[in-house]
Amino acid sequence: MSTMQATLPDDFFFGAALSGPQTEGAWQSGGKLENLWDRWSNLDLSAFHNRVGSYAGNDMTRKAAEDFETFASLGFSSARTSIQWSRLMDANGKVNPEGAAYYHRLFAAAREAGVEPFVNLYHFDLPAYLFDRGGWESREVVEAYAAYATAAFTEFGSEIEHWFTFNEPIVEPEMRYEHGAWYPFLTDFARARTVQYGISLAHALAVNSFRDLQARGVVRPDAQIGLINCFTPPYTKENPSPADLEAVRMTDGLCNRWWLDLVTKGTLPQDVIDTLAERGVELPTRPGDAEILAQGKVDWLGFNYYHPARVQAPEHGTDEHGNPVFAREYVWPDAVMNESRGWEIYPKGIYDFAKTMQRDYPDLEWFVSENGIGIEEDRAERDDAGRIMDASYRVPFVRDHLRWIAQAIEEGAKCRGYHYWGAIDCWSWNNAYKNRYGFVEVDLAHDYRRLPKQSSDWIRQVAKTHIVD
Ligand code: FCB
């Protein structure tokens, strides 16, 4: 790729990515129920950086109008956030009128500022009472999600054009059920796959309901539905062994092809299911499931990209919990790291994903639905106006990714836009406010006051001109 100036197409869009649980705050008002992040915060605040639990958000509940104005001033034409299931629905599965009113106001504030709201239905935030009924392992919860999605499409169907069923559906199976990292801290590979399967059914049921409501005129005719995932491209070492390539196949199979096949073909990848079965992991299938999954085809995709996966053959086929192991990390000696987050920075990964899409799923449109760099406390100097001088690290990160996107589009990739994650600083799960992503600072010491950083001038210029310099 040349490092020369690149130009993005005129109809390429820029925007912000956010989520309900990471921005709203107001966790106990408006009839909101406890979600799993609130539950974990209530159980053990010390699990969160500086003891800042899920309650914080970034105060967007009060500052939405200001935030959408800010996005518009940056040249962003859209912003994705999520509805919190625990705010929209009550514990009897009925719409909570205060929750519905909150989201109507939120979407209206976006429109008022000239920003198109993209709406996602789920961002790792299961209502706690549904976890107590079995979470994603339970068909009752899968059905409850379908009912929630139907209620959301009915409530907002005439307003919203861009819908998504899930953000990063691979993350909860891994973090909550397999790696023991997030509440409820399980290390059970087979249960993680049951959760993954339950989420897949839930996705397909929601798409089915969307199509039905659209046919009946409840959802607007121009509305589209998609899925967002971190389709992290897996790489391995140079001169890999067959066992290394197997590690790539299964990593790619579980994290990427699983979802890509679901949303383009309405099936799950048979080679992955066969390998799981050979290792004693059976999915809890029921008659009729194939027909449900067949409904899962979407109109377009969101690709969240922060870092590549590098894998190699595992040392042992089984871990200390008796789980099958298909891969282990490969540390690439040339890796450039974002030390704050421990994530490798590899902008070309975005281009490699684009190539995979062109080769394997050529008809599907997509956009980069998250990308960004979180730096611990953004510890840079401030200029005379008090703005954080972050341009030296935030600008090259975004610029390099945008250049690879421009290159891919020139070669025919169907990438339609770019959303920057946490364009205004927000709360990040366990890390809370440790790593800052924003072009705009949130000052926790002064009532969540917003203050643009130096990088905001650069992104504004790019978003308005489409020239990546
Ligand atoms: C992604 C999540 C998002 C945010 C970024 C930094 O994996 O989708 O909520 O926390 O990481």
Residues whose N, C-alpha, C, O or C-beta is under 5 A from the ligand:
A	BS01	FCB	E168 S428
